[in-house]
Amino acid sequence: MARLTELSGWGGYPVVRGDLRLSADLERITVGANLSRGLGRAYGDAGLPAGGGVVAGTSHATEVSSFDRERGILRAQAGVSLAALHDLLLRAGWSCPVLPGTQFVTLGGMVAADVHGKNHHVAGSIGAHVRALRLRVADGRVLDVGPCAEPELFDATLGGMGLTGHILEVELQLERIPSSWVEQEVESAGDLAELLQMLRDSSAEWPMTAAWSDGLARGGALGRGILIKGRWASAADAPTKVWRRGGRLTMPVSLPNWTPRRPVVRLMNSAYYRRNRARAGRSLVSPMPFFHPLDAVGEWNRFYGSRGFTQYQCVLPGPDAGIPCRGILEFLARRGAGPLLTVIKDFGAEGRGTLSFPTPGLTLALDLPITLPSTRVLVADLNALVANAGGRIYLAKDALTEPTAFRRLEPRMDQFNAVRDQWDPERRLRSALSVRLLGDPP
């Protein structure tokens, strides 16, 4: 039933060996397993086993057990993908209320990471919309938990990276939508101050916002970028044709490790900036390129080469978050460590998840090709800047943070560990991430 295989996250680092079980019967394959894993879209080691442990792969468990089309309540197995939910829901006038950057993620993985999207400033993270969960906890029992049933366990599971129990089923409150098309507006900004001001100003009118920033721009153009805003189009404005999922190109092999170097990326960033500045304005677009633009290229992570990459994502809290945001970009410029992709989003209220990542402020996501040990040192320095600003990092993306730095970044660990002590004192549920950061047994 289990097969020994090599596993990695989306960033390609690290690579570990583990016993992977695959079946539609999650209740069977989670017995004795150390961790559940969906489609492998956590960038670092959150979805990787510790010490060759047993992993329950959920991707075959794709049954939607109920869909109330009147009230918009869905219950499904943890392995159903967001892509499959799009196919089911969008034409029926409903949507998953929170849409992360990729549709190739499982429902259980979305809950375990408490994912956020372009609409966090109005809708929060996915945990705000979860009505109930079915979990297999460490002692083998299967429990139904929710806001009123074992609420501390429920809260710790939202953003708990699979360390509180195997998520078997999710019950979710959906969002009613007027059409399956998106009204989009694109604007350009010549520097970081202008970009952040536009992001703040747009949040009152637009429920979906995200900013791309040129991580290699310098001087007066530091932080220049493109702001993309959106809302579900009204039925009157939407095209009469039904949107169709387009075909995808696929990166067939990993490119040479020298590909993501500064001259190449500088040309790509300049071209992207000029192209989007030229097409500024409003348009109606399909939901796929708006919510999941990188999904247009299959295995796009191979662009970063065989050594892989890490996405460093932090949240900088408070109304003055633009100050440390500028400080981070200036620091990267001084170090000559230009990120290959820089995305900035506005965060709203903090969610109920014990370790949920978002808090009011700005989130900054940076794609960094891995060159060890220099990338490890760079991440340590970034962590110090974020800790000084009172921020935190996103565990679904992390691969290189050291435990002492994490303790400074995450003061909620004692609360989370208290829940684990109650439900899993022997740490039967563990991952490569929990060994690295939380001191779990290898």
LORO-296837 format. One record per atom (N, C-alpha, C): x, y, z. Coordinates in steps of 0.001 Angstrom, whole numbers, plus 500000, padded with zeros to 6 digits. Example, Ala and Ser with C-alpha at 12.3 -4.5 7.8 and 13.67 -1.06 7.14 Angstrom:
// residues 2
513190494310507800 512300495500507800 513200496700507800 512850497750507080 513670498940507140 512900500030507870 
// end
This chain:
// residues 442
500830498788500000 500000500000500000 500856501249500000 501958501238500731 502861502386500750 504075502083499889 504586503105499234 505785502914498426 506809503984498791 508052503564498927 509129504480499255 509435505331498032 509419506626498204 509625507510497068 510290508800497522 510860509521496564 511428510832496851 510349511898496710 510293512800497668 509280513849497695 509945515191497912 509361516223497307 509802517589497570 508598518498497487 508758519722497969 507724520720497800 507842521381496440 507020522396496208 506993523058494908 508306523774494617 509016524186495642 510292524851495437 511420523907495080 511205522604495202 512234521633494846 513316521446495874 513185522095497026 514169521947498099 513436521992499428 513725521054500337 514611519901500199 513905518733499520 514678517674499254 514143516421498736 514351515354499803 513278514633500169 513366513618501217 512723512338500711 512968511265501414 512349509981501094 511292509664502140 510204509079501685 509144508700502601 508260507630501989 507451506976502821 506490505970502370 505179506681502040 504831506724500758 503640507422500294 502503506435500064 501368506679500725 500161505892500517 499190506714499669 498611506097498669 497642506765497807 496375505920497706 495236506541498019 493960505841497922 492844506862498088 491683506519497527 490504507348497769 489954507136499173 490391506085499850 489911505766501193 490836506408502220 490568507674502518 491445508399503444 491385507814504848 490228507340505246 490135506796506604 491033505578506761 491263504865505683 492139503689505764 493609504082505729 494011504935504802 495442505203504636 495999506170505675 495127506853506413 495647507735507466 495933507003508765 495496505756508883 495792504987510101 497307504781510202 497903505305511245 499333505156511465 500213506070510640 499638506909509775 500440507828508972 500879509014509819 502040509572509474 502594510707510218 502140512056509685 501644512084508437 501341513361507798 500435513104506599 499587514067506281 498845514038505025 499485515025504049 499374514698502760 499965515522501705 499009515550500524 498772516740499983 497871516863498860 498601516827497531 498608517945496818 499221518024495498 500641518582495537 501214518716496721 502616519099496840 502901520552496522 501926521460496756 502133522861496408 502669523712497563 502846523144498761 503627523854499776 505051523984499240 505625525159499312 506898525403498634 508069524724499327 508046524646500648 509180524124501388 508957522703501873 509102522484503182 509042521121503727 507820520866504597 506794521718504516 505598521512505333 504865520239504956 504926519825503679 504236518624503236 505151517430503068 506314517463503718 507292516388503583 507409515597504878 507600514284504781 507700513467505994 509025513680506704 509015513375507977 510237513434508774 510825512038508869 512120511921508601 512819510664508830 512239509479508110 511821509658506843 511279508543506085 509930508067506567 509138508956507169 507852508576507730 506815508230506678 505627507879507153 504525507468506290 503645508680505991 503377508890504693 502586510026504239 501310509510503586 500175510046504007 498894509729503374 498651510736502262 498774510301501023 498514511171499886 497021511274499636 496501512489499669 495049512684499619 494509512902498206 495384512982497207 494962513462495893 493988512537495176 493839511263495630 492870510355495024 491502510450495695 491440511159496810 490192511265497585 489467512540497163 488656512441496115 488123513637495442 486596513688495422 485949512957496301 484484512916496284 483881514171496913 482919514765496220 482090515824496788 480830515152497322 480707515104498624 479609514333499218 478296515094499212 478342516440499257 477099517209499201 477397518620498712 476432519183497990 476531520558497495 475128521146497512 474864521969498498 473580522651498636 473602523880497739 472933523806496594 472982524885495619 472146526097496027 471274525941496995 470482527072497473 471252527885498505 471875527198499449 472580527900500526 474078528026500280 474595527320499277 476024527418498985 476894526749500024 476504525568500455 477298524816501432 477794523550500751 479075523336500801 479707522188500151 480444521357501187 480355520046501034 481150519123501859 481850518158500930 483153518017501120 483942517208500195 485120516581500909 485658515522500292 486882514924500802 488037515922500676 489037515714501512 490138516670501584 490962516730500307 490922515676499483 491780515647498308 491210516286497063 489963516774497109 489407517416495921 490200518694495641 490509518936494380 491331520100494032 490476521328493816 491099522483493959 490408523737493666 490017523796492195 490836523232491307 490488523199489885 489176522446489673 489007521321490344 487759520567490221 486588521350490800 486828522064491889 485762522886492458 485360524003491509 486332524616490828 485991525629489827 485027525054488792 485345523871488285 484513523262487251 483102522997487754 482973522649489021 481669522361489603 480895523626489951 481578524624490518 480889525735491166 480635526948490289 481616527348489473 481532528656488825 480316528763487915 480034527732487169 478869527780486284 477545527674487053 477627527249488303 476423527135489141 476164528398489939 477003529426489751 476788530689490450 477420530769491817 478405529907492082 479095529920493369 480599529870493139 481349530264494147 482803530173494100 483329529829495480 484470529166495493 485211529071496756 485479530502497224 485236530828498481 485303532228498920 486701532810498969 487718531965498980 489110532413499005 489863531618497953 490550532323497044 491240531678495934 492717532018495994 493563531042496327 495008531295496387 495591531389494975 496902531525494881 497557531775493606 497557530614492647 497268529408493107 497181528252492221 495884527503492471 495312526950491383 494118526113491510 494497524658491737 495778524340491619 496228522958491770 496671522712493212 495723522861494098 495912522649495524 494664521962496036 494791521115497034 493628520397497546 492894521223498595 491638520848498797 490821521528499795 491431521354501187 491902520144501486 492543519932502782 493813520734502935 494596520838501859 495802521652501908 495500523118502114 494402523601501519 494011524993501713 493699525273503176 493026524324503822 492692524500505241 493953524409506096 494807523422505811 496020523233506617 496926524453506561 496953525148505420 497764526358505298 496964527621505589 495659527484505804 494745528625505963 495044529672504889 494869529278503641 495304530101502517 494532531410502447 495166532377501809 494567533684501570 494601533962500078 493891534988499656 493871535358498261 493919536865498092 493555537315496908 493562538746496612 492493539508497406 491550538771497996 490433539420498690 490555539351500209 491763539149500726 491873538984502178 491384540205502935 491547541385502383 491151542598503110 489644542694503301 488867541859502580 487417541855502779 486889540498503231 487547539403502856 486998538069503120 487804537257504112 489004537706504477 489832536919505358 490410535698504660 490923534761505428 491501533542504871 490441532437504850 490792531283504311 489802530230504092 489185529754505400 489939529853506496 489418529394507773 488171530128508226 487983531357507759 486793532126508121 485524531539507516 485669530632506554 484523530104505819 484343528596506018 485205527989506833 485093526555507114 484059526354508216 483047525546507923 481977525281508882 482298524095509781 482999523099509250 483289521892510021 484396521108509339 485070520280510115 486120519400509616 485933518011510197 486267517001509406 486406515645509943 487889515332509996 488379514965511175 489804514743511398 490055513350511944 491189512767511546 491724511630512291 492844512177513158 492679512119514462 493680512644515374 494721511573515671 495749511959516412 496931511112516556 496643509773517211 495647509707518096 495369508430518769 494494507506517919 494177507915516691 493439507066515769 491962507366515662 491414508138516582 489985508449516526 489669509372515348 488466509258514819 487952510177513803 486913511065514458 487129512371514395 486285513336515084 485724514353514101 484517514844514401 483945515979513686 484128517209514575 484857518178514065 485181519360514861 484728520606514117 484552521683514876 484128522948514302 484186524042515337 483638525203515020 483681526314515972 483039526002517313 482095525056517341 481416524714518594 481712523292519063 482542522566518326 482893521188518697 484409521076518710 484987520937519900 486441520970520074 487032522210519384 486589523398519780 486999524606519067 488502524882519112 489182524509520183 490630524749520231 491357523884519212 490928522640519053 491515521762518045 491186522277516644 489957522709516458 489544523279515171 490409524485514821 490582525395515768 491373526607515500 492827526263515193 493381525306515913 494784524947515688 494978524260514346 493931523632513823 494024522948512535 494033523950511385 493374525099511543 493365526142510519 494743526800510484 495540526454509500 496909526965509438 497898526147510230 497486524983510727 498359524153511555 499256523216510776 499286523321509474 500204522571508603 500097521054508789 498894520577509091 498668519142509197 499194518507510460 499571519298511451 500208518761512645 499239518470513777 497948518748513581 496954518493514628 496047517321514288 496069516859513049 495229515749512635 495175515646511126 494829514479510637 494637514279509200 493263514826508811 493217515796507931 491946516342507469 491336515364506467 490168514839506795 489491513857505943 488412514508505081 487617515398505693 486552516083504982 486484517526505447 485989518384504550 485838519809504841 484424520229504460 483775520957505336 482485521586505011 482717523080504917 482321523668503784 482717525030503438 481506525850503033 481453527085503533 480458528045503065 481006528742501827 480271528655500721 480716529221499456 480279530676499318 480795531323498275 480424532703497956 479548532702496705 478389533344496802 477537533474495620 478127534537494692 478188534254493409 478776535183492449 477764535478491336 477776536715490802 476799537083489771 477118536510488403 478382536190488142 478795535583486885 480119534883487121 480601534164486110 481892533483486244 483011534259485556 482796535542485300 483807536402484696 484229537464485697 485396538040485464 485966539026486384 486150540355485657 485674541419486293 485983542769485821 487339543161486414 488275543454485565 489654543724485986 490071545137485600 490854545748486471 491473547033486134 492963546951486451 493782547428485527 495242547399485669 495755548832485682 496640549118486644 497284550431486735 498779550227486945 499558551201486545 501002551145486775 501425552228487745 502507551959488467 503061552912489431 504556553029489204 505083554236489293 506483554480488980 507446554193490104 506941554034491343 507817553712492469 507003553065493573 507677552657494644 507003551911495701 505961552751496416 506267554010496719 505312554854497440 504007554973496663 504110555199495357 502911555313494534 502163553988494485 502899552880494371 502268551564494295 501497551252495566 502100551495496736 501438551194498002 500240552113498233 500343553371497819 499208554281497967 498038553831497101 498337553396495889 497291552885495012 496654551624495589 497472550770496189 496952549550496803 496009549884497956 496404550841498797 495551551241499919 494250551871499424 494366552769498445 493184553492497966 492181552557497294 492669551530496638 491792550644495876 491012549679496758 491480549451497991 490881548402498819 489443548711499213 489082549997499256 487720550345499642 486714550018498547 487137550097497290 486232549903496160 486339548519495536 487533547941495581 487775546679494882 487999545555495893 487244544463495795 487408543368496762 488614542480496492 489220542599495315 490376541764494977 491491542672494472 492621542647495138 493746543491494748 495054542752494974 496018543014494115 497373542493494282 498306543354493455 499520543513493929 500506544337493237 501737543513492904 502167543608491649 503449543054491238 504464544178491278 505632543914491847 506674544923491945 507940544418491265 508616545310490598 509877544980489926 510977544921490980 511344543716491385 512318543544492459 513724543947492086 513986544246490806 515324544653490382 515411546129490038 514299546860490166 514349548310489925 515124548991491052 515839550027490718 516707550696491685 516481552210491643 517078552896492630 517013554346492661 515593554848492820 515239555854492045 513912556436492142 512814555510491683 513174554473490931 512174553504490452 512018552316491394 512681552333492561 512592551220493498 511133550888493785 510772549638493591 509423549206493909 508381549531492863 508787550047491715 507787550332490675 506999549058490379 505779549215489909 505026547983489724 503699548165489031 502931547100489068 501633547018488430 500602546606489479 499521547362489578 498419547022490477 497297546399489660 496839545222490094 495749544524489428 494576544426490401 493449544951489963 492249544989490803 491134544207490105 490219543668490898 489155542910490281 487934542768491161 486834542441490501 485577542072491163 484836541127490217 483982540301490785 483153539451489923 482262540336489071 482247540105487762 481455540914486842 479966540643487044 479154541674486871 477711541502486962 477216540645485803 476041540057486009 475470539233484942 475217540052483689 474867541331483860 474595542183482706 475854542499481922 476998542599482612 478249542961481937 479018541755481415 478764540591481965 479552539414481604 479235538952480184 480204538384479485 479943537825478154 478893536721478223 478157536563477134 477152535503477091 477799534131476943 479012534101476363 479693532814476226 480189532341477587 480291531048477736 480793530452478970 482309530378478890 482979530782479953 484437530699479939 484863529244479820 485981529053479161 486504527700478995 487935527643479525 488233526525480146 489589526337480644 490521526136479455 491476527031479289 492385526951478153 493423525859478331 494103525534477236 495205524587477307 496404525202478004 497343524346478400 498511524834479118 499775524381478426 500736525297478392 502085524899478042 502717524255479263 503711523424479060 504397522784480174 505897522940480001 506566523350481080 508023523401481081 508531521952481096 509127521462480014 509411520019479921 510537519552480827 511538520411481070 512690520032481891 513104521235482727 513900520987483747 514464522093484519 515495522826483672 515417524145483695 516372524946482945 517718524955483665 518793525348482979 520097525432483643 520047526392484832 520865526110485829 520821526907487053 521237528360486835 521893528659485710 522272530048485465 521125530867484877 520019530208484490 518934530923483807 518363532070484643 517969531839485917 517357532931486671 518381533915487247 519285534406486414 520256535388486860 519768536800486550 520427537759487165 519932539133487142 519709539677485732 520617539519484772 520351540113483454 519092539558482794 518883538234482910 517699537625482317 516438538125483013 516465538129484342 515286538541485102 515019540027484911 516070540831484799 515876542269484584 515138542515483267 515519541781482231 514836541925480946 513377541479481057 513131540367481751 511767539870481913 510911540865482701 511463541406483776 510705542361484586 510393543629483803 511369544131483066 511146545342482275 510072545114481222 510116543946480570 509113543640479557 507723543529480179 507638542881481347 506340542740482018 505792544101482428 506652544961482949 506219546285483381 505722547107482196 506485547118481105 506088547901479931 504797547365479325 504685546051479248 503496545451478644 502245545801479443 502305545691480754 501121545962481561 500832547451481687 501850548279481642 501616549716481639 500876550116480363 501227549448479254 500586549773477971 499124549317477938 498788548255478684 497415547757478634 496608548167479858 497022549245480533 496293549733481694 494848550068481305 493952549828482235 492540550088481997 491695548913482434 490403548975482102 489454547956482533 489151546976481407 488887545728481806 488524544698480843 487799543581481581 487142542712480821 486527541507481367 487419540329481038 487755539533482045 488685538431481848 488127537153482453 488638536038481988 488324534736482562 488893534670483980 488274533885484861 488803533806486227 490180533164486320 490535532290485381 491801531568485508 493018532490485428 493177533316484389 494349534194484365 494322535257485441 493141535608485940 493089536624486994 493552536052488328 492998534922488717 493319534358490028 494585533497490016 494851532809488909 495932531821488874 496817532024487641 497454533168487487 498191533440486245 499333532467485980 500028532023487019 501167531134486799 500741529731486386 499483529375486627 499011528053486238 498945527873484729 499115528956483978 499098528849482515 500268528018482005 501310527885482816 502488527096482435 502646525962483437 502481524738482966 502661523592483841 504121523416484240 504356523013485483 505706522795486022 506586524036485850 505971525218486078 506757526456485893 507895526570486890 507843525806487976 508934525850488950 510257525378488366 510217524659487235 511456524204486605 512277525354486024 511680526522485890 512427527680485415 513619527993486327 513485527661487610 514498528048488593 515693527107488624 515672526043487838 516818525154487777 516731524011488771 517706523132488713 517679521908489508 517906522160490994 518523523290491353 518741523569492775 517466524016493465 516464524453492684 515195524858493258 515190526313493708 514112526674494383 513962528054494858 513146528039496136 513151529170496811 512303529348497975 511491530613497776 510260530587498216 509502531835498240 509473532333499676 510071533479499876 510068534079501206 508839534971501293 507885534592502135 506684535411502287 506521535799503743 506380537089503951 506221537640505298 505011538564505312 504522538851506496 503527539899506671 504138540950507588 503980542209507190 504483543358507932 503275544098508483 503110544132509807 501834544578510374 501715546088510493 500448546525510592 500144547895510958 500015548853509794 499529550059510090 499319551063509035 500607551599508432 501722551423509120 503002551909508606 503847550785508013 503188549725507547 503915548571507017 504748548925505791 504417550012505111 505197550420503944 506642550745504280 506910551170505527 508280551537505911 509184550300505926 508837549224506670 509696548035506596 509657547366505225 508565547521504480 508517546972503128 509592547623502262 509693548946502333 510764549642501607 512129549213502121 512249549044503428 513518548629503995 513977547281503463 513043546361503285 513401545043502751 513859545157501304 513160545933500494 513564546086499094 514913546784498986 515153547764499837 516465548435499827 517562547487500283 517268546661501284 518235545670501742 518599544700500616 517597544212499905 517855543294498795 518675543971497702 518418545249497471 519189545976496461 520650546087496875 520881546384498158 522267546485498630 522984545147498542 522266544075498790 522883542750498750 523013542199497334 522418542894496369 522440542382495008 521635541111494850 520614540947495687 519816539717495707 518417540007495199 518327540403493954 517029540745493400 516117539540493310 514917539592493895 513972538479493771 513449538375492348 513131537171491933 512640536946490577 511169537284490446 510444537248491545 509035537627491546 508751538301492876 508118539463492823 507774540198494041 506299540562493976 505527540091494954 504096540358495005 503761540963496364 502940542012496342 502520542697497560 500998542690497605 500442542309498753 498995542327498928 498641542993500247 497395543444500317 496851544100501496 496134543060502345 496452542996503626 495796542052504524 494791542770505415 493682542071505691 492668542575506596 492787541943507969 491637541666508584 491612541217509973 492266539848510137 492847539647511301 493458538364511628 492384537294511768 492685536088511292 491731534989511358 491754534272512686 490897533242512808 490783532524514071 491820531421514204 492491531038513130 493480529985513213 494606530336514170 494972529384515018 495994529653516036 497305530110515408 497694529492514311 498927529881513612 498635530494512243 497431531005512060 497101531610510777 498088532725510447 498527532752509201 499577533678508786 499139535141508732 497999535501508140 497706536925507939 497440537686509229 497799538955509188 497444539932510211 497361541268509495 496603542240509986 496442543489509242 497780544138508896 497948544465507625 499191545059507145 499426544698505700 500679544514505347 501074544161503986 501795542826503992 501527542003502993 502315540794502808 503203540952501588 504420540500501717 505443540612500680 505942539212500367 505834538795499109 506286537465498687 507417537626497682 508523536918497917 509737537064497119 510229535692496678 510353535478495375 510930534236494861 512443534369494775 513156533466495454 514613533521495512 515189532171495086 515993532131494012 516648530871493643 517607530439494740 517680529138494989 518498528633496087 519936528420495626 520829529075496336 522259528830496220 522790528747497644 522991527544498117 523419527370499509 524936527518499607 525447528138500702 524691528578501883 524205530021501815 524458530729500709 524157532156500679 522667532442500843 521809531596500281 520373531842500408 519926531647501850 520541530696502544 520203530491503953 520560531735504776 521711532338504487 522115533563505186 521163534701504847 520768534800503578 519845535851503158 518507535724503883 517982534506503984 516721534293504690 516856534659506164 517979534329506776 518202534696508183 518182536211508359 518793536926507432 518806538391507525 517413538968507282 516674538390506350 515300538842506127 514443538581507358 514636537429507992 513880537121509206 514144538144510304 515370538596510412 515694539599511430 514965540913511146 514913541308509879 514193542530509518 512702542396509814 512125541250509490 510696541040509715 510396540984511208 511249540314511981 511042540241513431 511112541629514055 512033542451513594 512145543817514117 510897544641513829 510195544296512750 508958544999512394 507729544385513057 507922543321513853 506797542659514501 506019541752513575 506644541310512470 505958540497511479 506124539012511704 505647538248510744 505725536799510798 505918536250509387 506246534969509294 506467534333507998 505402533276507747 505264532902506482 504250531941506056 504870530556505999 504406529663506872 504997528337506967 504796527511505700 503756527793504930 503525527039503697 504591527316502651 505386528361502834 506412528721501862 507825528476502385 507996528341503682 509335528369504283 510078527050504120 511395527162503912 512251525971503844 513557526161504590 513913527403504973 515274527673505441 515354528365506800 514242528722507411 514285529428508687 514835528520509788 515634529101510664 516182528376511818 515231528476513011 515247527495513934 514280527486515032 514369528688515961 515576529188516219 515681530350517113 515028531579516482 515206531750515174 514569532867514481 513055532698514475 512591531472514288 511160531239514237 510509531560515575 511160531227516657 510612531531517974 510402533035518141 511321533815517605 511182535274517692 510042535769516798 509849535105515666 508818535518514719 507421535053515125 507332533995515918 506043533374516194 505795533204517689 505270534250518360 505008534157519801 503807533280520146 503061532804519146 501871531998519424 502180530511519575 503462530146519502 503811528732519518 503409528033520806 503484528703521929 503104528050523184 501632527642523156 500784528495522606 499356528178522497 499144526996521569 499860526972520449 499731525867519495 500257524571520099 501391524647520768 501965523444521379 501082522886522488 500345523765523177 499445523279524227 498355522392523630 497868522756522450 496868521926521776 497495520603521337 498680520652520785 499364519417520389 499669518542521600 500038519151522712 500298518368523923 499049517615524369 497891518216524171 496651517566524578 496274516426523641 496437516648522339 495938515689521356 497011514754520798 498255515146520927 499337514330520345 500611514495521167 500595514070522422 501773514296523274 503022513574522778 502858512487522047 504017511736521549 504504512235520195 503829513238519641 504186513822518345 504215512754517239 503147511977517206 503017511003516118 502814511701514778 502145512840514819 501957513643513612 503090514652513534 503901514515512507 505048515409512390 505488515461510931 506285516457510636 506758516678509271 508208517126509325 508817517216508161 510174517756508114 510195519177508656 509136519930508408 509070521300508937 508995521295510462 508166520419511035 508019520444512495 509281519956513190 510037519058512551 511332518658513111 512295519829513072 512318520529511948 513253521646511764 512943522814512690 511666523157512839 511306524391513552 510775524180514958 510095523045515210 509391522874516480 510065521884517415 511144521266516983 511840520322517847 511199518963517945 510357518587516986 509761517264516991 510819516186516780 510562514973517246 511536513896517024 511690513589515536 512892513347515045 513082513065513625 512532511693513238 
// end
